[in-house]
Amino acid sequence: MKFKATLAAAATAAVLSAGAFSLPAQATDLRLGDFQSTTHIVSVNGTQKWMKDVEAATEGAVTFTHFPSEQGAKADALLDAVANGILDVALIQPFYTSEKLPLWSIVGLPGFYDTADRGTEALQAMIDEGATRDELLEAGVVPIFAVALPPYQVLSKAERMGALDAWTNKNIRTSGAAQALIARSLGGAGVSMPGPEVYTGVERGRLDAVLFPLPSVPGYNLQEVTQHISTNGSFGGSLLMLVMNKDVFEGLPEDEQKVLLELGAETARHAAKVQDDAQAKLADEWAAAGIDIYTFSDAELDTLNEAMGAVRQDWLDRIGGRNKDAAPTMERYTSLSAN
């Protein structure tokens, strides 16, 4: 009996040893907040892809509990939720907290990158070093990846938005201070509103038009409440950024930190390409469904771009008046995002 017990103990030890070799002794489960639905193009090809890849690469040493669709915190509260330790990680829209991340509002200005891929390349450089990275660290978070959305188009309910008088006194959904300047330069009024609230804003008549990147439209079903969608405008840019609580990140082993960042850069490039590839397909689908898909004429583009021409200087005057890093950030972003 003693011999059998010894054999059983040895067998149990062998099994436990084998299990310890293939599985982490203590997995780190990270709470990840997200304001997007799980069908959003950047959620599928960004957030969810990154979580899955990290779990696979670390062999389960890092896992995630995902809180999509604002289940962990409202869109404009996600940065604070991560910084304060309520969440460990979150996909944020920096424009929603521009008072804490004013330099990042530069991405909303018109006339910079022309594709999500080109914009993402610039943003990845901006999270790696410089004043834009410092701004995030001072807010208590470490950037994991940043992905640009394609240049914004205009979606409207009642009429095309080609002529300037179509914009006059219209309530235009904007994302952040820079886009509010764009709406104002065209004669409209910018209404700051998180993505999840835009559908009802249009449906109930609070919004006349929406500035939005086309690949993100299906994630909020905005094609259901708008009748006119432009395809060749450039009404500023935008980004989504995955950030982690600074203390949580620094508490991870260095090899895990490396995995998170390397897979973050890979995910950003992937999500950008998927968005660029999706635009033409979506436009064809919407046109087939009876939505007015249109391009601005050269004359209309000239008029619109001329009206938006002062927005960069407005941004410099407004942000630069209280932030010495505004002008250097403008110079760097211009160089990084040059087409």
Buried (B, 14 or more C-beta within 10 A) or exposed (E): EEEEEEEEEEEEEEEEEEEEEEEEEEBBEBBBBBBBBEEBBBBBBBBBBBBEBBBEBBEEBBBBEBBBBBEBBBBBBBBBBBBEEBBBBBBBBBBBBBEBBBBBBBBBBBBBBBBBBBBBBBBBBBBEEBBBBEBBEEBBBBBBBBBBBBBBBBBBBEBBBBBBEBBEEBBBBBBBBBBBBBBBBBBBBBBBBBBBBBBEBBBEEBBBBBBBBBBBBBBBEBBEBBBBBBBEBBBBBBBBBBBBBBEBBEEBEEEBBEBBBBBBBBBBBBBBBBBBEBBEEBBEEBBEEEBBBBEBEEEBBEBBBEBBEEBBEBBBEBBBEEBEBBEEBBEBBBEBBEE
